[in-house]
Amino acid sequence: MSADDRRVEVYPGKEAVVEFDPGLTFDCVSECTWCCHHGVLVYDREFLELAKRANLNEATTQFRGEDFVVREEKDHDHAGEDGRACYFLREDGLCELHAEDDWKPARCSVFPLSVRAEAGDIHVSVRESAREHCEGMNVGDRKVVDNLEAFLPEYLWDLDDPDSEREL
């Protein structure tokens, strides 16, 4: 562990090793949809939740044996440089799942953080790509370290591989 790393209890008996500046703040910024331009990994336990909200044959695909939300062509300004974005990204720049069902996959909750398991611990850092592209970092007063439960669903501790940087 480096000098910046520290253990933070996120849920009773469930700690995360924080590998980022504890002063980091984050708030989603209107019009910024950069996080929606990547394939969204859907953990097994989320698959049934997603099935309640969408047609899985249309909304998901498999890549290297894992389920992801489809990246599709979008005919609006919120798409990525390649003209594609998450299946659920609406024309108004909002996520259909979050806006209509107040639910989102863990991969989306975690953003702009990166999660990995190491030696039985959950380690949390900032995605390198988020440092360059995410407009919501260090713009508000909401300290990430004080709000980790909003970023880290409790079931991440139960997964064999919670690595959040796997992409489609």
Secondary structure as the mmCIF struct_conf table of DSSP 4:
data_model
#
loop_
_struct_conf.conf_type_id
_struct_conf.id
_struct_conf.beg_label_comp_id
_struct_conf.beg_label_asym_id
_struct_conf.beg_label_seq_id
_struct_conf.end_label_comp_id
_struct_conf.end_label_asym_id
_struct_conf.end_label_seq_id
TURN_TY1_P TURN_TY1_P1 ALA A 3 ASP A 4
STRN STRN1 ARG A 6 TYR A 11
TURN_TY1_P TURN_TY1_P2 PRO A 12 GLY A 13
STRN STRN2 LYS A 14 VAL A 18
BEND BEND1 PHE A 20 PHE A 20
TURN_TY1_P TURN_TY1_P3 PRO A 22 GLY A 23
STRN STRN3 THR A 25 PHE A 26
TURN_TY1_P TURN_TY1_P4 SER A 30 GLU A 31
HELX_RH_3T_P HELX_RH_3T_P1 TRP A 34 HIS A 37
BEND BEND2 HIS A 38 HIS A 38
STRN STRN4 VAL A 40 VAL A 42
HELX_RH_AL_P HELX_RH_AL_P1 ASP A 44 ALA A 51
TURN_TY1_P TURN_TY1_P5 LYS A 52 ARG A 53
BEND BEND3 ALA A 54 ALA A 54
HELX_RH_AL_P HELX_RH_AL_P2 LEU A 56 ALA A 59
STRN STRN5 THR A 60 PHE A 63
TURN_TY1_P TURN_TY1_P6 ARG A 64 GLY A 65
STRN STRN6 GLU A 66 VAL A 69
HELX_LH_PP_P HELX_LH_PP_P1 VAL A 70 VAL A 70
STRN STRN7 ARG A 71 GLU A 73
BEND BEND4 ASP A 75 HIS A 76
TURN_TY1_P TURN_TY1_P7 ASP A 77 HIS A 78
BEND BEND5 ALA A 79 ALA A 79
TURN_TY1_P TURN_TY1_P8 GLU A 81 ASP A 82
BEND BEND6 GLY A 83 GLY A 83
STRN STRN8 ARG A 84 CYS A 86
TURN_TY1_P TURN_TY1_P9 TYR A 87 PHE A 88
STRN STRN9 LEU A 89 LEU A 89
TURN_TY1_P TURN_TY1_P10 GLU A 91 ASP A 92
BEND BEND7 GLY A 93 GLY A 93
STRN STRN10 CYS A 95 CYS A 95
HELX_RH_AL_P HELX_RH_AL_P3 GLU A 96 ASP A 101
BEND BEND8 ASP A 102 ASP A 102
HELX_RH_AL_P HELX_RH_AL_P4 ALA A 106 VAL A 110
TURN_TY1_P TURN_TY1_P11 PHE A 111 PRO A 112
STRN STRN11 LEU A 113 GLU A 118
TURN_TY1_P TURN_TY1_P12 ALA A 119 GLY A 120
STRN STRN12 ASP A 121 VAL A 126
HELX_RH_AL_P HELX_RH_AL_P5 GLU A 128 HIS A 133
TURN_TY1_P TURN_TY1_P13 GLU A 135 GLY A 136
STRN STRN13 MET A 137 MET A 137
TURN_TY1_P TURN_TY1_P14 ASN A 138 ASN A 138
BEND BEND9 VAL A 139 ASP A 141
STRN STRN14 LYS A 143 LYS A 143
HELX_RH_3T_P HELX_RH_3T_P2 VAL A 144 ASN A 147
HELX_RH_AL_P HELX_RH_AL_P6 LEU A 148 PHE A 151
BEND BEND10 LEU A 152 LEU A 152
HELX_RH_3T_P HELX_RH_3T_P3 GLU A 154 ASP A 158
BEND BEND11 ASP A 160 ASP A 160
TURN_TY1_P TURN_TY1_P15 SER A 164 GLU A 165
#
